[in-house]
Amino acid sequence: MINYYKYLPVSAEDENWGLVVLNAGCTHIEPGTPYPYQEHPSHHYFNWANGRVLHEYQIIYITKGEGIFESERAGEHLIEAGSVILLYPEERHRYKPKEETGWDEYWIGFRSSIFTNQLEKGFFDPKFPVIKAGFQENLLNLFQEIIAITKEEKAGYQSLTSGAALHIIGHLYTILKQSQFAGQAVDQLVNKARCIFRSNIEKNISPQEVADELQVGYSWFRKAFKAYTGLAPGQYLIQLKIQKAKELLQNPTKSIKEITYELNFESRFYFSKIFKEKTGLTPVQYRSHIAGEENGNFNRQNKTYKAIFRA
C-alpha cells in the first residue's frame, strides 16, 4: 500500500448532487509508528488524549491489524481487521491502531443530505458505529476506485466519487441487514417462500398456506419475512401480481376481466383499486399509456427513416 490522501474542493453544483466527497485516502501504519501522521491538516489531525470532532461523515475501513475506537455515544470498541468505522459530525471520537500490530486503513470523508435522511429514518445508528464487514473485495475496490478518481480530478469527478460512496453506504447497510440473520435458517426459509409465491402468482395461495407448507407458525413467518425483505408476505405477493399484470396488459387481446381472473383477484373493481394504489394508474389508463408510448416510438422511428431516405 502506498500512503495517499487528498482533500477536495467542492463547488455549488457538486453540493446540489446530494453527496460530496471531501477527502479520501489510505494509510499503512507500521507497528510502533505514531498515529496519525503529522502531515494531515490541522482540522483533521488529532491526538489520543483530546480526540477530535469533525463537521462531516467519514467511513474508515480497516483491512489489516487491530486497534481501539471510542466515541461519545458508542463507548469503546475493539477494532479488528475487516472492521468499518462510521464517524458522525459533531461527535467527539478517537481511534488508533495497537502499537504491536499497526494497521492498514482506507477512508472517505463526505457531506450528504442523502445519508442524513437515511440516518434520520433509522437505517444507521450512531450508537453502533462499528460494522464487522470482514474482508470484502467489492468494498475495498470501491475505496480504491474513489482514490483513483481523486488523483486525476477530471471534470465531473465528484459525481463518480459520490456514486461510489453511495455504493459503499448501500454495501454497509446490506452487511448490517444480513448480520441480523447470522446463524439462522431465515435466509433459506425466505428464499423458499419467495419461490413458492413466484410459482403461484396465478393461484389463490395465501401467506398462511405458504407458512403451513414451510412448517412454521404464520406469526413468526410474517415477522421473519418482513424483517428480511422489508415487505409483509401478503404485500410481497400483491407486488408480484401487479408486475405480472403489467406484462399481461401489454397484450391488447387480453381483456381486463381475463387478467383479473387469471391472477385470481376477487373482482375487477378490486384489481383496478389495488393496481392504481401501486402504480398510480388504473389498468385501463396503464394500457393506454403503454399504447401511447409504443405509437410515439413508432412515429419517431418513422420520421427518422423518412429523413434518411430524403437525404
Secondary structure by P-SEA (a helix, b strand, c coil): cccbbbbbbbccccccccccccccbbbbbccccccccccccccccccccccccccbbbbbbbcccccccccccccbbbbcccbbbbbbccccccccccccccbbbbbcccccaaaaaaaaacccccccccccccccaaaaaaaaaaaaaaaccccaaaaaaaaaaaaaaaaaaaaaaaaaacccaaaaaaaaaaaaaaacccccccaaaaaaaacccaaaaaaaaaaaccccaaaaaaaaaaaaaaaaaacccccaaaaaaaaccccaaaaaaaaaaaccccaaaaaaaaaaaaaaaaaaaaaaaaaaaac
